[in-house]
Every structure is written in C-alpha cells, then in structure tokens.
Amino acid sequence: MSATAALAPDGRTSTRRSRVPWLLGALVLVVLVVVTVLGRDGAATGAPLDPRNPGPGGAQALARVLEAEGVEVTVVRGQEALLARSVTARDTVVVTTPEDLVPTTQQRLEEHAAAAAALVYAGQADAVAARLDLGTGPLGGTRPAACTEPLTDGLALRVRGGLGLQAPGCFGDAGTVALVRDGTTWGLASGSSLSNEHVTRAGAAALGLRLLGQGDRLVWYVPDLADAPVDEGTSVGALLPPAVVPSLLLLGAATLALVLWRGRRFGPLATEPLPVVVRAAESTHNRGRLYRRAGDRGHAATALVTATRRRLHARLRLPGDASLEALVAAVSERTGRPPHEVAALLRPATPTDDTTLVDLGRRLNDLEDEVHRA
C-alpha cells in the first residue's frame, strides 16, 4: 500500500495542519474589517459635545433622549457627508464645534441648510460669536429666559464659561445673553449646558430638546478641519495656548540676564608660562616638514620671502610701512644688483617643484649675505 500524504504525530496530514493558521488569520482579518466598517459611524469618541461621546464633556445623553422622543438623529462628519445629505424643512442642523468652521465651510453649510427648520450653533461663546458676527461679554449664574421666544417659555439656564453674546436674546441682561436668534439661525453660547455632565441641571435638558427638536429630523454636523482650503487653514498661533507667547518672552529675558551675568569679564587676561620651551629652529623645521608632506610649495616660498623681507627691513633700517619698491631700491643700491633682479627674488613666482624652491631659498640667502657684507 502506498501513502499519498505524510502523517503527523497526531494522525492528521501535515499539509492540512499547515493551512489552519493561514485560514484563521484570514478569518480574523475579515472580522476586523467588517467590525471597523459597520461600527465606524457608531464608534465612541472623546470630542467635546460630540453625540457619540459618552464622557462628561460629550452630548450622547441629549442625542439619545432626542431619539427616544421620536427625533431621527443623523450624525454627519465632514462637509462631503453633509452635502451628500439633502436638508429640508423637516430638518434641524446643529454644529456643536463651531470653532472648526472657516469662512468657506461656514458659507457652504449655511447655503446647504437654508431650507432647514433651524440652524443651531452651540459651543464656546467666542466661536459662536464669530459665526454670528457678534461680540462677547461676561455672563454667569442662573438666568431666566426673560425674552419673548416661545421656545424658551418658563425656562431658566445656568450659564457656564463666563461669556455670553452681545445681542438681544434670552438668558441674560444688559445686552449680554446666552441664546440669540436671527431668523432660523440660533446661537447658544453656553454649549457646556448640553454636555452629559450638566444637561440634567436647571433647564438645560428642556432647552436642548426644544432647540434641537424643532424638526422631525436632526442633522448633527461635526466639521472637519481637513475640509478647509489651504489658504484658510488654522494658523499655528491659533492652536497654541495663550500662555505660550508670555512664556517665550520670559524665557528670552531669563536667557539674556544669564548671558549678561555669566558673560562678563573677570579682570584682565593673565599670561602663563608654557610648560615646554620649543626652540624657534624646531618650529621652523617642523613647519617645513608639514609643507613638504602637503606639497604646499607656495606657502613655503611665501614664508622664505617674508622672513627675508623682514630681516632686510631691519638691516637697512627702513620704516615699518616702507613699500616693496622702496625695499627693492635700497637693496639694489646697497648690493649693486639691477632692481629687476632684486624684485624677482623678493616677489618670486610660485615654485613648481622642490628644486626650484631650494634654489629660491639659496638665492635669498645669498642676497642677505651681500647686504650684510656691503
């Protein structure tokens, strides 16, 4: 009898056993993809006032209550998803992160939501004020509605955050309020009142249900900064905390003070004797060896000529600022050599080989001997 496959110790074929890990890995990958795709829209998030955020700063509680009251809540993230959904008079559109809007995305939002029953901006006071072209002012405490809006009848709101909108409206006084209305557009500066942590206090829950439940359907729009055009993107300065600039100024002042403190001189410079005395001849020989090893005949020739000029200046007692022409004339007069011959020695061309360099040194030495003998 012939075997068609090798048997493993447990009695199964090795071919079948080798396929099991691959099949399990593929099954796990498929499950992960399905869970990711199906659960993407319903996944929890930690963003403030997000309808899918169950934390203290989220707004999942209000969204769940609205759904329980028969309002169809649809969360759209990004402007592409918003524009793909039609908005009618049955819809209320709410934005709880208005700070993520730029002029272009805000204009598209308002054009697309023009037919809605209401467009609500709720969130930080300064962000809501910027969307409605309003100013902000201090506001705090528990405020009654104190306005003629039927939607707020009999409600009182505990304002949080300390800022309100400078316009006629509800829940405030002296021209600074928490809620304003311009046609079908609403602005709620006390957005934290709609959060899971505070929605059950004072009239926050009733106000949230009335404000966001004005239509049969609620479109909860979550803007995405990636939708903003490049020239309208948020600057780095706007993303930095307000304390960054003062901190940098303080750090710069401290650095300057440290430089002035540690950078001052501690008296005149002091000379110290060298631990080893090196003879001048040794330095000259060592420098010559370096020039020879590097093949730098130009520097070697310059050193020879410069030393000869210095000694001739001293021998002929010429002033320190005497020109080369004056030196050539004095040497020519002392030795009787033609001026052009002396000039060729004191301003030679760069040697091209070692023989020329050695010959230049010999001729310079002969010239010095003639000046000394004369």
Contacts in CASP RR format, 6 or more apart in sequence:
PFRMAT RR
TARGET T0000
AUTHOR 0000-0000-0000
METHOD contacts of the structure
MODEL  1
MSATAALAPDGRTSTRRSRVPWLLGALVLVVLVVVTVLGRDGAATGAPLD
PRNPGPGGAQALARVLEAEGVEVTVVRGQEALLARSVTARDTVVVTTPED
LVPTTQQRLEEHAAAAAALVYAGQADAVAARLDLGTGPLGGTRPAACTEP
LTDGLALRVRGGLGLQAPGCFGDAGTVALVRDGTTWGLASGSSLSNEHVT
RAGAAALGLRLLGQGDRLVWYVPDLADAPVDEGTSVGALLPPAVVPSLLL
LGAATLALVLWRGRRFGPLATEPLPVVVRAAESTHNRGRLYRRAGDRGHA
ATALVTATRRRLHARLRLPGDASLEALVAAVSERTGRPPHEVAALLRPAT
PTDDTTLVDLGRRLNDLEDEVHRA
5 13 0 8 1.000
5 14 0 8 1.000
5 15 0 8 1.000
6 13 0 8 1.000
6 14 0 8 1.000
7 13 0 8 1.000
7 14 0 8 1.000
8 14 0 8 1.000
8 17 0 8 1.000
41 75 0 8 1.000
42 52 0 8 1.000
42 75 0 8 1.000
43 52 0 8 1.000
44 52 0 8 1.000
44 53 0 8 1.000
44 54 0 8 1.000
45 52 0 8 1.000
45 53 0 8 1.000
46 53 0 8 1.000
46 55 0 8 1.000
46 57 0 8 1.000
46 58 0 8 1.000
47 53 0 8 1.000
47 58 0 8 1.000
47 97 0 8 1.000
47 222 0 8 1.000
48 57 0 8 1.000
48 58 0 8 1.000
48 96 0 8 1.000
48 97 0 8 1.000
48 195 0 8 1.000
49 57 0 8 1.000
49 58 0 8 1.000
49 59 0 8 1.000
49 96 0 8 1.000
49 97 0 8 1.000
49 122 0 8 1.000
49 123 0 8 1.000
49 191 0 8 1.000
49 192 0 8 1.000
49 194 0 8 1.000
49 195 0 8 1.000
50 58 0 8 1.000
50 59 0 8 1.000
50 60 0 8 1.000
50 96 0 8 1.000
50 97 0 8 1.000
50 222 0 8 1.000
51 58 0 8 1.000
51 59 0 8 1.000
51 60 0 8 1.000
51 62 0 8 1.000
51 63 0 8 1.000
51 73 0 8 1.000
51 75 0 8 1.000
51 96 0 8 1.000
51 220 0 8 1.000
52 60 0 8 1.000
52 63 0 8 1.000
52 75 0 8 1.000
53 59 0 8 1.000
53 60 0 8 1.000
53 196 0 8 1.000
54 60 0 8 1.000
54 196 0 8 1.000
55 196 0 8 1.000
55 197 0 8 1.000
56 195 0 8 1.000
56 196 0 8 1.000
56 197 0 8 1.000
57 192 0 8 1.000
57 195 0 8 1.000
57 196 0 8 1.000
57 197 0 8 1.000
58 195 0 8 1.000
58 196 0 8 1.000
59 96 0 8 1.000
59 194 0 8 1.000
59 195 0 8 1.000
59 196 0 8 1.000
59 199 0 8 1.000
60 196 0 8 1.000
61 196 0 8 1.000
61 199 0 8 1.000
62 194 0 8 1.000
62 196 0 8 1.000
62 199 0 8 1.000
62 205 0 8 1.000
62 208 0 8 1.000
62 209 0 8 1.000
62 212 0 8 1.000
63 73 0 8 1.000
63 75 0 8 1.000
63 220 0 8 1.000
65 205 0 8 1.000
65 209 0 8 1.000
66 73 0 8 1.000
66 209 0 8 1.000
66 212 0 8 1.000
66 213 0 8 1.000
66 218 0 8 1.000
67 73 0 8 1.000
69 209 0 8 1.000
69 213 0 8 1.000
70 216 0 8 1.000
71 212 0 8 1.000
71 213 0 8 1.000
71 215 0 8 1.000
71 216 0 8 1.000
71 217 0 8 1.000
71 218 0 8 1.000
72 216 0 8 1.000
72 217 0 8 1.000
72 218 0 8 1.000
73 217 0 8 1.000
73 218 0 8 1.000
73 220 0 8 1.000
74 85 0 8 1.000
74 217 0 8 1.000
74 218 0 8 1.000
74 219 0 8 1.000
74 220 0 8 1.000
75 220 0 8 1.000
75 222 0 8 1.000
76 82 0 8 1.000
76 85 0 8 1.000
76 219 0 8 1.000
76 220 0 8 1.000
76 221 0 8 1.000
76 222 0 8 1.000
77 222 0 8 1.000
77 224 0 8 1.000
78 221 0 8 1.000
78 222 0 8 1.000
78 223 0 8 1.000
78 224 0 8 1.000
78 226 0 8 1.000
78 227 0 8 1.000
79 105 0 8 1.000
79 108 0 8 1.000
79 109 0 8 1.000
79 223 0 8 1.000
79 224 0 8 1.000
79 227 0 8 1.000
80 227 0 8 1.000
82 109 0 8 1.000
82 112 0 8 1.000
82 219 0 8 1.000
82 221 0 8 1.000
83 108 0 8 1.000
83 112 0 8 1.000
85 219 0 8 1.000
87 93 0 8 1.000
87 112 0 8 1.000
87 113 0 8 1.000
87 115 0 8 1.000
87 116 0 8 1.000
87 219 0 8 1.000
88 115 0 8 1.000
88 116 0 8 1.000
89 115 0 8 1.000
89 116 0 8 1.000
89 117 0 8 1.000
90 117 0 8 1.000
90 215 0 8 1.000
90 216 0 8 1.000
90 217 0 8 1.000
91 113 0 8 1.000
91 116 0 8 1.000
91 117 0 8 1.000
91 215 0 8 1.000
91 216 0 8 1.000
91 217 0 8 1.000
91 218 0 8 1.000
91 219 0 8 1.000
92 116 0 8 1.000
92 117 0 8 1.000
92 118 0 8 1.000
92 119 0 8 1.000
92 120 0 8 1.000
92 212 0 8 1.000
92 213 0 8 1.000
92 214 0 8 1.000
92 215 0 8 1.000
92 217 0 8 1.000
92 218 0 8 1.000
92 219 0 8 1.000
93 109 0 8 1.000
93 113 0 8 1.000
93 116 0 8 1.000
93 118 0 8 1.000
93 119 0 8 1.000
93 120 0 8 1.000
93 219 0 8 1.000
93 221 0 8 1.000
94 119 0 8 1.000
94 120 0 8 1.000
94 121 0 8 1.000
94 122 0 8 1.000
94 212 0 8 1.000
94 218 0 8 1.000
94 219 0 8 1.000
94 220 0 8 1.000
94 221 0 8 1.000
95 101 0 8 1.000
95 109 0 8 1.000
95 119 0 8 1.000
95 120 0 8 1.000
95 121 0 8 1.000
95 122 0 8 1.000
95 221 0 8 1.000
95 222 0 8 1.000
95 223 0 8 1.000
96 122 0 8 1.000
96 123 0 8 1.000
96 191 0 8 1.000
96 194 0 8 1.000
96 220 0 8 1.000
96 222 0 8 1.000
97 123 0 8 1.000
97 127 0 8 1.000
97 222 0 8 1.000
97 223 0 8 1.000
98 121 0 8 1.000
98 122 0 8 1.000
98 123 0 8 1.000
98 124 0 8 1.000
98 127 0 8 1.000
98 128 0 8 1.000
98 130 0 8 1.000
98 131 0 8 1.000
98 223 0 8 1.000
99 123 0 8 1.000
99 124 0 8 1.000
99 127 0 8 1.000
99 130 0 8 1.000
100 223 0 8 1.000
100 224 0 8 1.000
100 225 0 8 1.000
101 109 0 8 1.000
101 131 0 8 1.000
101 223 0 8 1.000
102 228 0 8 1.000
102 229 0 8 1.000
102 232 0 8 1.000
102 233 0 8 1.000
102 234 0 8 1.000
103 232 0 8 1.000
104 228 0 8 1.000
104 229 0 8 1.000
104 232 0 8 1.000
105 223 0 8 1.000
105 227 0 8 1.000
105 228 0 8 1.000
106 131 0 8 1.000
109 119 0 8 1.000
109 221 0 8 1.000
109 223 0 8 1.000
110 119 0 8 1.000
110 185 0 8 1.000
113 119 0 8 1.000
113 219 0 8 1.000
116 184 0 8 1.000
116 219 0 8 1.000
117 184 0 8 1.000
117 214 0 8 1.000
117 215 0 8 1.000
118 184 0 8 1.000
118 185 0 8 1.000
118 186 0 8 1.000
118 211 0 8 1.000
118 214 0 8 1.000
118 215 0 8 1.000
119 184 0 8 1.000
119 185 0 8 1.000
119 186 0 8 1.000
120 185 0 8 1.000
120 186 0 8 1.000
120 187 0 8 1.000
120 188 0 8 1.000
120 211 0 8 1.000
120 212 0 8 1.000
121 127 0 8 1.000
121 128 0 8 1.000
121 131 0 8 1.000
121 132 0 8 1.000
121 185 0 8 1.000
121 186 0 8 1.000
121 187 0 8 1.000
121 188 0 8 1.000
122 128 0 8 1.000
122 186 0 8 1.000
122 187 0 8 1.000
122 188 0 8 1.000
122 191 0 8 1.000
122 194 0 8 1.000
122 211 0 8 1.000
123 188 0 8 1.000
123 189 0 8 1.000
123 190 0 8 1.000
123 191 0 8 1.000
123 192 0 8 1.000
124 189 0 8 1.000
124 191 0 8 1.000
125 136 0 8 1.000
125 137 0 8 1.000
125 139 0 8 1.000
125 161 0 8 1.000
125 162 0 8 1.000
125 163 0 8 1.000
125 164 0 8 1.000
125 165 0 8 1.000
125 189 0 8 1.000
125 190 0 8 1.000
126 136 0 8 1.000
126 163 0 8 1.000
128 134 0 8 1.000
128 165 0 8 1.000
128 187 0 8 1.000
128 188 0 8 1.000
128 189 0 8 1.000
129 135 0 8 1.000
129 136 0 8 1.000
129 164 0 8 1.000
129 165 0 8 1.000
129 166 0 8 1.000
129 189 0 8 1.000
131 187 0 8 1.000
132 165 0 8 1.000
132 167 0 8 1.000
132 180 0 8 1.000
132 182 0 8 1.000
132 185 0 8 1.000
132 187 0 8 1.000
134 165 0 8 1.000
134 166 0 8 1.000
134 167 0 8 1.000
134 180 0 8 1.000
135 165 0 8 1.000
135 166 0 8 1.000
135 167 0 8 1.000
136 163 0 8 1.000
136 164 0 8 1.000
136 165 0 8 1.000
136 166 0 8 1.000
136 176 0 8 1.000
136 189 0 8 1.000
137 163 0 8 1.000
137 164 0 8 1.000
137 165 0 8 1.000
137 166 0 8 1.000
137 176 0 8 1.000
138 162 0 8 1.000
138 163 0 8 1.000
138 164 0 8 1.000
138 176 0 8 1.000
139 159 0 8 1.000
139 162 0 8 1.000
139 163 0 8 1.000
139 164 0 8 1.000
139 172 0 8 1.000
139 176 0 8 1.000
139 177 0 8 1.000
139 178 0 8 1.000
139 189 0 8 1.000
140 159 0 8 1.000
140 160 0 8 1.000
140 161 0 8 1.000
140 162 0 8 1.000
141 158 0 8 1.000
141 159 0 8 1.000
142 156 0 8 1.000
142 157 0 8 1.000
142 158 0 8 1.000
142 159 0 8 1.000
142 202 0 8 1.000
143 156 0 8 1.000
143 157 0 8 1.000
143 158 0 8 1.000
143 159 0 8 1.000
143 171 0 8 1.000
143 172 0 8 1.000
143 173 0 8 1.000
143 178 0 8 1.000
144 154 0 8 1.000
144 155 0 8 1.000
144 156 0 8 1.000
144 171 0 8 1.000
145 152 0 8 1.000
145 153 0 8 1.000
145 154 0 8 1.000
145 155 0 8 1.000
145 156 0 8 1.000
145 157 0 8 1.000
145 170 0 8 1.000
145 171 0 8 1.000
146 170 0 8 1.000
146 171 0 8 1.000
146 172 0 8 1.000
146 173 0 8 1.000
147 168 0 8 1.000
147 169 0 8 1.000
147 170 0 8 1.000
147 171 0 8 1.000
147 177 0 8 1.000
147 179 0 8 1.000
149 169 0 8 1.000
149 170 0 8 1.000
149 179 0 8 1.000
149 181 0 8 1.000
151 210 0 8 1.000
151 211 0 8 1.000
151 214 0 8 1.000
152 170 0 8 1.000
152 171 0 8 1.000
152 179 0 8 1.000
152 207 0 8 1.000
152 210 0 8 1.000
155 203 0 8 1.000
155 206 0 8 1.000
155 207 0 8 1.000
155 210 0 8 1.000
156 171 0 8 1.000
156 202 0 8 1.000
156 203 0 8 1.000
157 170 0 8 1.000
157 171 0 8 1.000
157 178 0 8 1.000
157 179 0 8 1.000
157 190 0 8 1.000
157 193 0 8 1.000
157 202 0 8 1.000
157 203 0 8 1.000
157 204 0 8 1.000
157 207 0 8 1.000
158 193 0 8 1.000
158 198 0 8 1.000
158 201 0 8 1.000
158 202 0 8 1.000
158 203 0 8 1.000
158 204 0 8 1.000
159 171 0 8 1.000
159 172 0 8 1.000
159 178 0 8 1.000
159 189 0 8 1.000
159 190 0 8 1.000
159 193 0 8 1.000
160 190 0 8 1.000
160 191 0 8 1.000
160 192 0 8 1.000
160 193 0 8 1.000
160 198 0 8 1.000
161 190 0 8 1.000
161 192 0 8 1.000
163 189 0 8 1.000
164 172 0 8 1.000
164 176 0 8 1.000
164 177 0 8 1.000
164 178 0 8 1.000
164 189 0 8 1.000
164 190 0 8 1.000
165 176 0 8 1.000
165 177 0 8 1.000
165 178 0 8 1.000
165 179 0 8 1.000
165 180 0 8 1.000
165 187 0 8 1.000
165 189 0 8 1.000
166 175 0 8 1.000
166 176 0 8 1.000
167 175 0 8 1.000
167 177 0 8 1.000
167 180 0 8 1.000
168 175 0 8 1.000
168 177 0 8 1.000
168 180 0 8 1.000
169 177 0 8 1.000
169 179 0 8 1.000
169 180 0 8 1.000
169 181 0 8 1.000
170 177 0 8 1.000
170 178 0 8 1.000
170 179 0 8 1.000
170 180 0 8 1.000
171 177 0 8 1.000
171 178 0 8 1.000
171 179 0 8 1.000
171 190 0 8 1.000
172 178 0 8 1.000
177 189 0 8 1.000
178 188 0 8 1.000
178 189 0 8 1.000
178 190 0 8 1.000
179 186 0 8 1.000
179 187 0 8 1.000
179 188 0 8 1.000
179 189 0 8 1.000
179 190 0 8 1.000
179 207 0 8 1.000
179 211 0 8 1.000
180 186 0 8 1.000
180 187 0 8 1.000
181 187 0 8 1.000
186 211 0 8 1.000
188 194 0 8 1.000
188 207 0 8 1.000
188 211 0 8 1.000
192 198 0 8 1.000
193 199 0 8 1.000
193 201 0 8 1.000
193 202 0 8 1.000
193 203 0 8 1.000
193 204 0 8 1.000
193 207 0 8 1.000
194 204 0 8 1.000
194 208 0 8 1.000
198 204 0 8 1.000
199 205 0 8 1.000
199 208 0 8 1.000
212 218 0 8 1.000
225 233 0 8 1.000
225 234 0 8 1.000
228 234 0 8 1.000
287 303 0 8 1.000
288 300 0 8 1.000
291 297 0 8 1.000
291 299 0 8 1.000
291 300 0 8 1.000
291 303 0 8 1.000
292 300 0 8 1.000
292 354 0 8 1.000
297 350 0 8 1.000
297 351 0 8 1.000
297 352 0 8 1.000
297 353 0 8 1.000
297 354 0 8 1.000
297 356 0 8 1.000
297 357 0 8 1.000
298 350 0 8 1.000
298 351 0 8 1.000
300 351 0 8 1.000
300 357 0 8 1.000
301 348 0 8 1.000
301 350 0 8 1.000
301 351 0 8 1.000
301 357 0 8 1.000
301 360 0 8 1.000
304 360 0 8 1.000
304 361 0 8 1.000
304 364 0 8 1.000
305 346 0 8 1.000
305 347 0 8 1.000
305 348 0 8 1.000
305 360 0 8 1.000
305 364 0 8 1.000
308 346 0 8 1.000
308 364 0 8 1.000
308 367 0 8 1.000
308 368 0 8 1.000
309 324 0 8 1.000
309 327 0 8 1.000
309 346 0 8 1.000
311 368 0 8 1.000
312 318 0 8 1.000
312 327 0 8 1.000
312 330 0 8 1.000
312 331 0 8 1.000
312 368 0 8 1.000
312 371 0 8 1.000
313 320 0 8 1.000
313 322 0 8 1.000
313 327 0 8 1.000
315 368 0 8 1.000
315 371 0 8 1.000
315 372 0 8 1.000
316 327 0 8 1.000
316 330 0 8 1.000
316 331 0 8 1.000
316 334 0 8 1.000
316 371 0 8 1.000
318 326 0 8 1.000
318 327 0 8 1.000
318 330 0 8 1.000
324 343 0 8 1.000
324 346 0 8 1.000
324 347 0 8 1.000
327 346 0 8 1.000
328 339 0 8 1.000
328 342 0 8 1.000
328 343 0 8 1.000
328 346 0 8 1.000
329 339 0 8 1.000
331 337 0 8 1.000
331 342 0 8 1.000
331 346 0 8 1.000
331 367 0 8 1.000
331 371 0 8 1.000
332 338 0 8 1.000
332 339 0 8 1.000
332 342 0 8 1.000
334 370 0 8 1.000
334 371 0 8 1.000
334 374 0 8 1.000
335 342 0 8 1.000
335 367 0 8 1.000
335 370 0 8 1.000
335 371 0 8 1.000
335 374 0 8 1.000
337 367 0 8 1.000
337 370 0 8 1.000
342 367 0 8 1.000
345 360 0 8 1.000
345 363 0 8 1.000
345 364 0 8 1.000
345 367 0 8 1.000
348 360 0 8 1.000
351 357 0 8 1.000
351 360 0 8 1.000
END
